[in-house]
Amino acid sequence: MEKYFEILNKMEVKVKKPKIAVKNRNGALSFRQIRNRVGDGWAIIQDPEFNGCILLGGKLLYHSSDRKKALDEFGKCENGHFAFKYCGKPDPNAVYLL
């Protein structure tokens, strides 16, 4: 059961209307630039751009290696489109459910 929760923790979540306003702190970045800044951690991305289901980039609002802290910040977002993304490499021994 723990592996299942690990898998869910690494899945991407896209939400359209979060709760509290967050001011834009950075300009729009490509996903590669976001991943380089965040490393193995979680990112909140405002106005994300997608090509199908692939995240191309957006405005990096917050990042943390601690998922709980990042989710707390994500809960404060309001008025806009946001993506919550794990930017690290997937665990090769994990099983992912799509």
Backbone as XML, in Angstrom:
<?xml version="1.0"?>
<chain id="A" units="angstrom">
  <residue number="1" name="MET">
    <atom name="N" x="0.810" y="-1.189" z="0.000"/>
    <atom name="CA" x="0.000" y="0.000" z="0.000"/>
    <atom name="C" x="0.862" y="1.265" z="0.000"/>
  </residue>
  <residue number="2" name="GLU">
    <atom name="N" x="2.018" y="1.231" z="0.695"/>
    <atom name="CA" x="2.893" y="2.404" z="0.747"/>
    <atom name="C" x="3.425" y="2.760" z="-0.633"/>
  </residue>
  <residue number="3" name="LYS">
    <atom name="N" x="3.755" y="1.746" z="-1.449"/>
    <atom name="CA" x="4.236" y="2.019" z="-2.807"/>
    <atom name="C" x="3.174" y="2.747" z="-3.613"/>
  </residue>
  <residue number="4" name="TYR">
    <atom name="N" x="1.908" y="2.387" z="-3.400"/>
    <atom name="CA" x="0.812" y="3.033" z="-4.107"/>
    <atom name="C" x="0.777" y="4.525" z="-3.781"/>
  </residue>
  <residue number="5" name="PHE">
    <atom name="N" x="0.951" y="4.878" z="-2.491"/>
    <atom name="CA" x="0.955" y="6.276" z="-2.106"/>
    <atom name="C" x="2.187" y="6.998" z="-2.633"/>
  </residue>
  <residue number="6" name="GLU">
    <atom name="N" x="3.318" y="6.320" z="-2.713"/>
    <atom name="CA" x="4.513" y="6.926" z="-3.306"/>
    <atom name="C" x="4.255" y="7.273" z="-4.764"/>
  </residue>
  <residue number="7" name="ILE">
    <atom name="N" x="3.579" y="6.390" z="-5.458"/>
    <atom name="CA" x="3.247" y="6.624" z="-6.867"/>
    <atom name="C" x="2.330" y="7.827" z="-6.982"/>
  </residue>
  <residue number="8" name="LEU">
    <atom name="N" x="1.294" y="7.874" z="-6.158"/>
    <atom name="CA" x="0.362" y="8.993" z="-6.205"/>
    <atom name="C" x="1.048" y="10.312" z="-5.871"/>
  </residue>
  <residue number="9" name="ASN">
    <atom name="N" x="2.015" y="10.281" z="-4.965"/>
    <atom name="CA" x="2.736" y="11.495" z="-4.587"/>
    <atom name="C" x="3.518" y="12.078" z="-5.746"/>
  </residue>
  <residue number="10" name="LYS">
    <atom name="N" x="3.945" y="11.246" z="-6.689"/>
    <atom name="CA" x="4.757" y="11.717" z="-7.798"/>
    <atom name="C" x="3.940" y="12.054" z="-9.044"/>
  </residue>
  <residue number="11" name="MET">
    <atom name="N" x="2.635" y="11.829" z="-8.975"/>
    <atom name="CA" x="1.793" y="12.096" z="-10.136"/>
    <atom name="C" x="1.541" y="13.594" z="-10.274"/>
  </residue>
  <residue number="12" name="GLU">
    <atom name="N" x="1.332" y="14.043" z="-11.497"/>
    <atom name="CA" x="1.048" y="15.438" z="-11.781"/>
    <atom name="C" x="-0.429" y="15.713" z="-11.517"/>
  </residue>
  <residue number="13" name="VAL">
    <atom name="N" x="-0.711" y="16.844" z="-10.893"/>
    <atom name="CA" x="-2.079" y="17.248" z="-10.623"/>
    <atom name="C" x="-2.296" y="18.617" z="-11.249"/>
  </residue>
  <residue number="14" name="LYS">
    <atom name="N" x="-3.362" y="18.772" z="-12.007"/>
    <atom name="CA" x="-3.661" y="20.053" z="-12.641"/>
    <atom name="C" x="-4.988" y="20.568" z="-12.088"/>
  </residue>
  <residue number="15" name="VAL">
    <atom name="N" x="-4.994" y="21.792" z="-11.575"/>
    <atom name="CA" x="-6.188" y="22.372" z="-10.988"/>
    <atom name="C" x="-6.439" y="23.727" z="-11.626"/>
  </residue>
  <residue number="16" name="LYS">
    <atom name="N" x="-7.706" y="24.049" z="-11.895"/>
    <atom name="CA" x="-8.019" y="25.303" z="-12.561"/>
    <atom name="C" x="-8.337" y="26.442" z="-11.599"/>
  </residue>
  <residue number="17" name="LYS">
    <atom name="N" x="-8.994" y="26.184" z="-10.472"/>
    <atom name="CA" x="-9.406" y="27.260" z="-9.581"/>
    <atom name="C" x="-9.021" y="26.984" z="-8.134"/>
  </residue>
  <residue number="18" name="PRO">
    <atom name="N" x="-7.741" y="27.182" z="-7.749"/>
    <atom name="CA" x="-7.373" y="27.056" z="-6.344"/>
    <atom name="C" x="-7.932" y="28.212" z="-5.511"/>
  </residue>
  <residue number="19" name="LYS">
    <atom name="N" x="-7.574" y="28.300" z="-4.196"/>
    <atom name="CA" x="-8.317" y="29.124" z="-3.252"/>
    <atom name="C" x="-7.827" y="30.542" z="-2.981"/>
  </residue>
  <residue number="20" name="ILE">
    <atom name="N" x="-6.540" y="30.796" z="-2.768"/>
    <atom name="CA" x="-6.070" y="32.120" z="-2.349"/>
    <atom name="C" x="-5.061" y="32.654" z="-3.357"/>
  </residue>
  <residue number="21" name="ALA">
    <atom name="N" x="-5.071" y="33.947" z="-3.599"/>
    <atom name="CA" x="-4.214" y="34.550" z="-4.623"/>
    <atom name="C" x="-2.737" y="34.440" z="-4.270"/>
  </residue>
  <residue number="22" name="VAL">
    <atom name="N" x="-1.931" y="34.099" z="-5.267"/>
    <atom name="CA" x="-0.473" y="34.081" z="-5.137"/>
    <atom name="C" x="0.067" y="35.021" z="-6.205"/>
  </residue>
  <residue number="23" name="LYS">
    <atom name="N" x="0.925" y="35.947" z="-5.806"/>
    <atom name="CA" x="1.485" y="36.892" z="-6.770"/>
    <atom name="C" x="2.556" y="36.214" z="-7.604"/>
  </residue>
  <residue number="24" name="ASN">
    <atom name="N" x="2.635" y="36.616" z="-8.870"/>
    <atom name="CA" x="3.651" y="36.077" z="-9.767"/>
    <atom name="C" x="5.026" y="36.532" z="-9.298"/>
  </residue>
  <residue number="25" name="ARG">
    <atom name="N" x="5.911" y="35.586" z="-9.046"/>
    <atom name="CA" x="7.250" y="35.916" z="-8.552"/>
    <atom name="C" x="8.304" y="35.840" z="-9.646"/>
  </residue>
  <residue number="26" name="ASN">
    <atom name="N" x="8.032" y="35.107" z="-10.699"/>
    <atom name="CA" x="9.003" y="34.928" z="-11.781"/>
    <atom name="C" x="8.286" y="35.032" z="-13.114"/>
  </residue>
  <residue number="27" name="GLY">
    <atom name="N" x="9.052" y="35.256" z="-14.176"/>
    <atom name="CA" x="8.487" y="35.250" z="-15.515"/>
    <atom name="C" x="8.286" y="33.834" z="-16.016"/>
  </residue>
  <residue number="28" name="ALA">
    <atom name="N" x="7.733" y="33.700" z="-17.205"/>
    <atom name="CA" x="7.493" y="32.381" z="-17.791"/>
    <atom name="C" x="8.823" y="31.696" z="-18.111"/>
  </residue>
  <residue number="29" name="LEU">
    <atom name="N" x="8.887" y="30.403" z="-17.805"/>
    <atom name="CA" x="10.089" y="29.602" z="-18.045"/>
    <atom name="C" x="9.695" y="28.343" z="-18.801"/>
  </residue>
  <residue number="30" name="SER">
    <atom name="N" x="10.638" y="27.774" z="-19.521"/>
    <atom name="CA" x="10.398" y="26.467" z="-20.125"/>
    <atom name="C" x="10.441" y="25.418" z="-19.013"/>
  </residue>
  <residue number="31" name="PHE">
    <atom name="N" x="9.877" y="24.232" z="-19.280"/>
    <atom name="CA" x="9.901" y="23.198" z="-18.251"/>
    <atom name="C" x="11.337" y="22.792" z="-17.933"/>
  </residue>
  <residue number="32" name="ARG">
    <atom name="N" x="12.210" y="22.804" z="-18.905"/>
    <atom name="CA" x="13.623" y="22.479" z="-18.656"/>
    <atom name="C" x="14.237" y="23.466" z="-17.664"/>
  </residue>
  <residue number="33" name="GLN">
    <atom name="N" x="13.944" y="24.768" z="-17.824"/>
    <atom name="CA" x="14.451" y="25.771" z="-16.893"/>
    <atom name="C" x="13.868" y="25.577" z="-15.491"/>
  </residue>
  <residue number="34" name="ILE">
    <atom name="N" x="12.581" y="25.256" z="-15.433"/>
    <atom name="CA" x="11.938" y="25.002" z="-14.145"/>
    <atom name="C" x="12.586" y="23.799" z="-13.470"/>
  </residue>
  <residue number="35" name="ARG">
    <atom name="N" x="12.772" y="22.728" z="-14.226"/>
    <atom name="CA" x="13.375" y="21.511" z="-13.667"/>
    <atom name="C" x="14.802" y="21.786" z="-13.172"/>
  </residue>
  <residue number="36" name="ASN">
    <atom name="N" x="15.556" y="22.611" z="-13.894"/>
    <atom name="CA" x="16.918" y="22.952" z="-13.458"/>
    <atom name="C" x="16.917" y="23.748" z="-12.153"/>
  </residue>
  <residue number="37" name="ARG">
    <atom name="N" x="15.933" y="24.625" z="-11.964"/>
    <atom name="CA" x="15.839" y="25.403" z="-10.725"/>
    <atom name="C" x="15.376" y="24.551" z="-9.553"/>
  </residue>
  <residue number="38" name="VAL">
    <atom name="N" x="14.401" y="23.673" z="-9.806"/>
    <atom name="CA" x="13.767" y="22.910" z="-8.740"/>
    <atom name="C" x="14.585" y="21.691" z="-8.349"/>
  </residue>
  <residue number="39" name="GLY">
    <atom name="N" x="15.208" y="21.025" z="-9.313"/>
    <atom name="CA" x="15.924" y="19.789" z="-9.038"/>
    <atom name="C" x="14.936" y="18.675" z="-8.735"/>
  </residue>
  <residue number="40" name="ASP">
    <atom name="N" x="15.234" y="17.849" z="-7.755"/>
    <atom name="CA" x="14.319" y="16.775" z="-7.350"/>
    <atom name="C" x="13.350" y="17.330" z="-6.323"/>
  </residue>
  <residue number="41" name="GLY">
    <atom name="N" x="12.325" y="17.997" z="-6.783"/>
    <atom name="CA" x="11.360" y="18.590" z="-5.872"/>
    <atom name="C" x="10.045" y="18.857" z="-6.569"/>
  </residue>
  <residue number="42" name="TRP">
    <atom name="N" x="9.163" y="19.524" z="-5.847"/>
    <atom name="CA" x="7.819" y="19.828" z="-6.311"/>
    <atom name="C" x="7.734" y="21.283" z="-6.722"/>
  </residue>
  <residue number="43" name="ALA">
    <atom name="N" x="6.984" y="21.563" z="-7.789"/>
    <atom name="CA" x="6.852" y="22.925" z="-8.300"/>
    <atom name="C" x="5.379" y="23.272" z="-8.490"/>
  </residue>
  <residue number="44" name="ILE">
    <atom name="N" x="5.042" y="24.536" z="-8.197"/>
    <atom name="CA" x="3.734" y="25.087" z="-8.535"/>
    <atom name="C" x="3.966" y="26.022" z="-9.711"/>
  </residue>
  <residue number="45" name="ILE">
    <atom name="N" x="3.278" y="25.754" z="-10.800"/>
    <atom name="CA" x="3.483" y="26.491" z="-12.044"/>
    <atom name="C" x="2.180" y="27.184" z="-12.422"/>
  </residue>
  <residue number="46" name="GLN">
    <atom name="N" x="2.249" y="28.512" z="-12.573"/>
    <atom name="CA" x="1.076" y="29.298" z="-12.956"/>
    <atom name="C" x="1.002" y="29.407" z="-14.475"/>
  </residue>
  <residue number="47" name="ASP">
    <atom name="N" x="-0.207" y="29.417" z="-15.006"/>
    <atom name="CA" x="-0.461" y="29.509" z="-16.439"/>
    <atom name="C" x="0.388" y="28.499" z="-17.212"/>
  </residue>
  <residue number="48" name="PRO">
    <atom name="N" x="0.262" y="27.211" z="-16.874"/>
    <atom name="CA" x="1.075" y="26.206" z="-17.547"/>
    <atom name="C" x="0.686" y="26.070" z="-19.017"/>
  </residue>
  <residue number="49" name="GLU">
    <atom name="N" x="1.682" y="25.815" z="-19.840"/>
    <atom name="CA" x="1.461" y="25.568" z="-21.268"/>
    <atom name="C" x="1.686" y="24.093" z="-21.519"/>
  </residue>
  <residue number="50" name="PHE">
    <atom name="N" x="0.753" y="23.486" z="-22.252"/>
    <atom name="CA" x="0.822" y="22.058" z="-22.542"/>
    <atom name="C" x="0.801" y="21.815" z="-24.038"/>
  </residue>
  <residue number="51" name="ASN">
    <atom name="N" x="1.455" y="20.753" z="-24.447"/>
    <atom name="CA" x="1.312" y="20.196" z="-25.788"/>
    <atom name="C" x="0.708" y="18.818" z="-25.567"/>
  </residue>
  <residue number="52" name="GLY">
    <atom name="N" x="-0.608" y="18.736" z="-25.685"/>
    <atom name="CA" x="-1.289" y="17.513" z="-25.297"/>
    <atom name="C" x="-1.221" y="17.387" z="-23.792"/>
  </residue>
  <residue number="53" name="CYS">
    <atom name="N" x="-0.566" y="16.347" z="-23.286"/>
    <atom name="CA" x="-0.419" y="16.173" z="-21.832"/>
    <atom name="C" x="1.005" y="16.455" z="-21.370"/>
  </residue>
  <residue number="54" name="ILE">
    <atom name="N" x="1.845" y="17.003" z="-22.234"/>
    <atom name="CA" x="3.240" y="17.298" z="-21.888"/>
    <atom name="C" x="3.357" y="18.760" z="-21.471"/>
  </residue>
  <residue number="55" name="LEU">
    <atom name="N" x="3.884" y="18.984" z="-20.262"/>
    <atom name="CA" x="4.072" y="20.344" z="-19.747"/>
    <atom name="C" x="5.254" y="20.988" z="-20.452"/>
  </residue>
  <residue number="56" name="LEU">
    <atom name="N" x="5.003" y="22.137" z="-21.094"/>
    <atom name="CA" x="6.060" y="22.855" z="-21.818"/>
    <atom name="C" x="6.700" y="23.944" z="-20.970"/>
  </residue>
  <residue number="57" name="GLY">
    <atom name="N" x="5.931" y="24.555" z="-20.069"/>
    <atom name="CA" x="6.482" y="25.619" z="-19.242"/>
    <atom name="C" x="5.396" y="26.436" z="-18.590"/>
  </residue>
  <residue number="58" name="GLY">
    <atom name="N" x="5.788" y="27.555" z="-17.978"/>
    <atom name="CA" x="4.870" y="28.453" z="-17.295"/>
    <atom name="C" x="5.649" y="29.305" z="-16.312"/>
  </residue>
  <residue number="59" name="LYS">
    <atom name="N" x="4.939" y="29.941" z="-15.409"/>
    <atom name="CA" x="5.557" y="30.819" z="-14.409"/>
    <atom name="C" x="5.748" y="30.042" z="-13.109"/>
  </residue>
  <residue number="60" name="LEU">
    <atom name="N" x="6.978" y="29.917" z="-12.676"/>
    <atom name="CA" x="7.282" y="29.196" z="-11.439"/>
    <atom name="C" x="6.913" y="30.069" z="-10.248"/>
  </residue>
  <residue number="61" name="LEU">
    <atom name="N" x="5.929" y="29.599" z="-9.455"/>
    <atom name="CA" x="5.495" y="30.355" z="-8.279"/>
    <atom name="C" x="6.192" y="29.908" z="-7.010"/>
  </residue>
  <residue number="62" name="TYR">
    <atom name="N" x="6.387" y="28.597" z="-6.868"/>
    <atom name="CA" x="6.923" y="28.057" z="-5.621"/>
    <atom name="C" x="7.541" y="26.699" z="-5.911"/>
  </residue>
  <residue number="63" name="HIS">
    <atom name="N" x="8.584" y="26.358" z="-5.164"/>
    <atom name="CA" x="9.126" y="25.005" z="-5.255"/>
    <atom name="C" x="9.705" y="24.596" z="-3.910"/>
  </residue>
  <residue number="64" name="SER">
    <atom name="N" x="9.654" y="23.285" z="-3.659"/>
    <atom name="CA" x="10.153" y="22.731" z="-2.412"/>
    <atom name="C" x="10.435" y="21.258" z="-2.607"/>
  </residue>
  <residue number="65" name="SER">
    <atom name="N" x="11.402" y="20.739" z="-1.875"/>
    <atom name="CA" x="11.645" y="19.302" z="-1.908"/>
    <atom name="C" x="10.650" y="18.578" z="-1.000"/>
  </residue>
  <residue number="66" name="ASP">
    <atom name="N" x="9.964" y="19.328" z="-0.147"/>
    <atom name="CA" x="8.961" y="18.764" z="0.763"/>
    <atom name="C" x="7.580" y="18.878" z="0.126"/>
  </residue>
  <residue number="67" name="ARG">
    <atom name="N" x="6.979" y="17.740" z="-0.214"/>
    <atom name="CA" x="5.678" y="17.732" z="-0.887"/>
    <atom name="C" x="4.599" y="18.394" z="-0.040"/>
  </residue>
  <residue number="68" name="LYS">
    <atom name="N" x="4.605" y="18.170" z="1.260"/>
    <atom name="CA" x="3.572" y="18.733" z="2.123"/>
    <atom name="C" x="3.622" y="20.262" z="2.127"/>
  </residue>
  <residue number="69" name="LYS">
    <atom name="N" x="4.816" y="20.839" z="2.210"/>
    <atom name="CA" x="4.946" y="22.297" z="2.176"/>
    <atom name="C" x="4.468" y="22.851" z="0.835"/>
  </residue>
  <residue number="70" name="ALA">
    <atom name="N" x="4.823" y="22.153" z="-0.234"/>
    <atom name="CA" x="4.395" y="22.596" z="-1.556"/>
    <atom name="C" x="2.878" y="22.514" z="-1.690"/>
  </residue>
  <residue number="71" name="LEU">
    <atom name="N" x="2.271" y="21.465" z="-1.154"/>
    <atom name="CA" x="0.807" y="21.348" z="-1.199"/>
    <atom name="C" x="0.130" y="22.428" z="-0.369"/>
  </residue>
  <residue number="72" name="ASP">
    <atom name="N" x="0.730" y="22.799" z="0.762"/>
    <atom name="CA" x="0.186" y="23.888" z="1.570"/>
    <atom name="C" x="0.171" y="25.193" z="0.776"/>
  </residue>
  <residue number="73" name="GLU">
    <atom name="N" x="1.254" y="25.469" z="0.070"/>
    <atom name="CA" x="1.310" y="26.667" z="-0.783"/>
    <atom name="C" x="0.327" y="26.559" z="-1.940"/>
  </residue>
  <residue number="74" name="PHE">
    <atom name="N" x="0.205" y="25.360" z="-2.498"/>
    <atom name="CA" x="-0.716" y="25.139" z="-3.619"/>
    <atom name="C" x="-2.150" y="25.430" z="-3.190"/>
  </residue>
  <residue number="75" name="GLY">
    <atom name="N" x="-2.481" y="25.124" z="-1.941"/>
    <atom name="CA" x="-3.816" y="25.390" z="-1.421"/>
    <atom name="C" x="-4.130" y="26.867" z="-1.289"/>
  </residue>
  <residue number="76" name="LYS">
    <atom name="N" x="-3.115" y="27.715" z="-1.315"/>
    <atom name="CA" x="-3.304" y="29.165" z="-1.213"/>
    <atom name="C" x="-3.483" y="29.845" z="-2.562"/>
  </residue>
  <residue number="77" name="CYS">
    <atom name="N" x="-3.354" y="29.093" z="-3.634"/>
    <atom name="CA" x="-3.460" y="29.666" z="-4.980"/>
    <atom name="C" x="-4.918" y="29.969" z="-5.335"/>
  </residue>
  <residue number="78" name="GLU">
    <atom name="N" x="-5.131" y="31.046" z="-6.076"/>
    <atom name="CA" x="-6.480" y="31.412" z="-6.491"/>
    <atom name="C" x="-6.440" y="32.148" z="-7.823"/>
  </residue>
  <residue number="79" name="ASN">
    <atom name="N" x="-7.535" y="32.077" z="-8.535"/>
    <atom name="CA" x="-7.749" y="32.843" z="-9.766"/>
    <atom name="C" x="-6.693" y="32.573" z="-10.833"/>
  </residue>
  <residue number="80" name="GLY">
    <atom name="N" x="-6.822" y="31.475" z="-11.482"/>
    <atom name="CA" x="-5.920" y="31.167" z="-12.576"/>
    <atom name="C" x="-5.806" y="29.673" z="-12.806"/>
  </residue>
  <residue number="81" name="HIS">
    <atom name="N" x="-4.916" y="29.325" z="-13.711"/>
    <atom name="CA" x="-4.627" y="27.926" z="-14.003"/>
    <atom name="C" x="-3.266" y="27.583" z="-13.410"/>
  </residue>
  <residue number="82" name="PHE">
    <atom name="N" x="-3.184" y="26.423" z="-12.755"/>
    <atom name="CA" x="-1.963" y="26.029" z="-12.083"/>
    <atom name="C" x="-1.676" y="24.558" z="-12.339"/>
  </residue>
  <residue number="83" name="ALA">
    <atom name="N" x="-0.407" y="24.210" z="-12.281"/>
    <atom name="CA" x="0.011" y="22.807" z="-12.334"/>
    <atom name="C" x="0.873" y="22.549" z="-11.100"/>
  </residue>
  <residue number="84" name="PHE">
    <atom name="N" x="0.725" y="21.366" z="-10.546"/>
    <atom name="CA" x="1.532" y="20.922" z="-9.407"/>
    <atom name="C" x="2.333" y="19.739" z="-9.914"/>
  </residue>
  <residue number="85" name="LYS">
    <atom name="N" x="3.647" y="19.886" z="-10.008"/>
    <atom name="CA" x="4.464" y="18.915" z="-10.733"/>
    <atom name="C" x="5.684" y="18.493" z="-9.935"/>
  </residue>
  <residue number="86" name="TYR">
    <atom name="N" x="5.964" y="17.191" z="-9.930"/>
    <atom name="CA" x="7.218" y="16.681" z="-9.389"/>
    <atom name="C" x="8.243" y="16.737" z="-10.510"/>
  </residue>
  <residue number="87" name="CYS">
    <atom name="N" x="9.375" y="17.377" z="-10.266"/>
    <atom name="CA" x="10.366" y="17.615" z="-11.316"/>
    <atom name="C" x="11.544" y="16.653" z="-11.285"/>
  </residue>
  <residue number="88" name="GLY">
    <atom name="N" x="11.574" y="15.751" z="-10.328"/>
    <atom name="CA" x="12.669" y="14.792" z="-10.236"/>
    <atom name="C" x="12.494" y="13.643" z="-11.213"/>
  </residue>
  <residue number="89" name="LYS">
    <atom name="N" x="13.490" y="12.794" z="-11.249"/>
    <atom name="CA" x="13.429" y="11.617" z="-12.112"/>
    <atom name="C" x="12.593" y="10.541" z="-11.435"/>
  </residue>
  <residue number="90" name="PRO">
    <atom name="N" x="11.785" y="9.818" z="-12.207"/>
    <atom name="CA" x="10.965" y="8.762" z="-11.606"/>
    <atom name="C" x="11.827" y="7.617" z="-11.085"/>
  </residue>
  <residue number="91" name="ASP">
    <atom name="N" x="11.349" y="6.983" z="-10.043"/>
    <atom name="CA" x="12.022" y="5.837" z="-9.450"/>
    <atom name="C" x="11.891" y="4.652" z="-10.404"/>
  </residue>
  <residue number="92" name="PRO">
    <atom name="N" x="13.007" y="4.079" z="-10.886"/>
    <atom name="CA" x="12.916" y="2.971" z="-11.853"/>
    <atom name="C" x="12.308" y="1.707" z="-11.252"/>
  </residue>
  <residue number="93" name="ASN">
    <atom name="N" x="12.277" y="1.589" z="-9.931"/>
    <atom name="CA" x="11.705" y="0.414" z="-9.286"/>
    <atom name="C" x="10.237" y="0.577" z="-8.917"/>
  </residue>
  <residue number="94" name="ALA">
    <atom name="N" x="9.669" y="1.745" z="-9.170"/>
    <atom name="CA" x="8.281" y="2.001" z="-8.799"/>
    <atom name="C" x="7.342" y="1.584" z="-9.927"/>
  </residue>
  <residue number="95" name="VAL">
    <atom name="N" x="6.111" y="1.318" z="-9.565"/>
    <atom name="CA" x="5.057" y="1.004" z="-10.532"/>
    <atom name="C" x="4.125" y="2.212" z="-10.579"/>
  </residue>
  <residue number="96" name="TYR">
    <atom name="N" x="3.799" y="2.692" z="-11.768"/>
    <atom name="CA" x="2.971" y="3.869" z="-11.929"/>
    <atom name="C" x="1.647" y="3.486" z="-12.558"/>
  </residue>
  <residue number="97" name="LEU">
    <atom name="N" x="0.565" y="4.004" z="-11.969"/>
    <atom name="CA" x="-0.777" y="3.768" z="-12.485"/>
    <atom name="C" x="-1.212" y="5.010" z="-13.250"/>
  </residue>
  <residue number="98" name="LEU">
    <atom name="N" x="-1.660" y="4.828" z="-14.467"/>
    <atom name="CA" x="-2.112" y="5.972" z="-15.269"/>
    <atom name="C" x="-3.593" y="5.910" z="-15.491"/>
  </residue>
</chain>
